[in-house]
C-alpha cells in the first residue's frame, strides 16, 4: 500500500469518527431541540456511511 493510499484510509477513518461524535451530540440535543438534534443525527449517520464506503474503496485499490 502506498503512502497516498494510507493517508486516504487514515483520513477516512478519522472523518468517520468525527461524524460519530456529531451523531452523539445530535442525540444529546434531541431532547432540547428535536429538529436540530434529528438533523445532526442524520448528518452524522450519512457522513459515517460515506466515510466507511470511501475507506473500503481505498482499501481495495
C-alpha positions as CSV (number, residue, x, y, z in Angstrom):
1,X,0.0,0.0,0.0
2,X,1.4,3.3,-1.0
3,X,1.8,6.3,1.3
4,X,-1.0,8.2,-0.5
5,X,-3.4,5.3,-0.1
6,X,-2.5,5.0,3.6
7,X,-3.2,8.7,4.1
8,X,-6.6,8.5,2.4
9,X,-7.5,5.5,4.5
10,X,-6.5,7.1,7.8
11,X,-8.3,10.3,6.9
12,X,-11.5,8.4,6.0
13,X,-11.4,6.7,9.4
14,X,-10.8,10.0,11.3
15,X,-13.7,11.6,9.4
16,X,-15.9,8.7,10.3
17,X,-15.0,9.1,14.0
18,X,-15.8,12.9,13.7
19,X,-19.2,12.1,12.2
20,X,-19.8,9.7,15.0
21,X,-19.2,12.5,17.5
22,X,-21.7,14.7,15.5
23,X,-24.2,11.8,15.8
24,X,-23.6,11.6,19.6
25,X,-24.0,15.3,20.0
26,X,-27.2,15.2,18.0
27,X,-28.6,12.5,20.3
28,X,-27.8,14.8,23.2
29,X,-29.6,17.8,21.7
30,X,-32.6,15.7,20.6
31,X,-34.3,16.2,23.9
32,X,-33.8,20.0,24.0
33,X,-34.4,20.9,20.3
34,X,-35.9,17.9,18.4
35,X,-35.4,19.3,14.9
36,X,-31.7,20.3,15.4
37,X,-30.9,17.0,17.1
38,X,-32.5,14.9,14.4
39,X,-30.7,16.9,11.7
40,X,-27.3,16.3,13.4
41,X,-28.1,12.6,13.8
42,X,-28.9,12.3,10.1
43,X,-25.8,14.2,9.1
44,X,-23.7,12.0,11.4
45,X,-25.1,8.7,10.0
46,X,-24.8,9.8,6.4
47,X,-21.2,11.1,7.0
48,X,-20.2,7.8,8.7
49,X,-21.6,5.7,5.9
50,X,-19.9,7.7,3.2
51,X,-16.6,7.6,5.0
52,X,-16.8,3.8,5.6
53,X,-17.6,3.3,1.9
54,X,-14.7,5.5,0.9
55,X,-12.4,3.6,3.2
56,X,-13.5,0.3,1.7
57,X,-12.9,1.6,-1.8
58,X,-9.5,2.9,-0.9
59,X,-8.5,-0.3,0.8
60,X,-9.5,-2.3,-2.3
61,X,-7.5,-0.1,-4.7
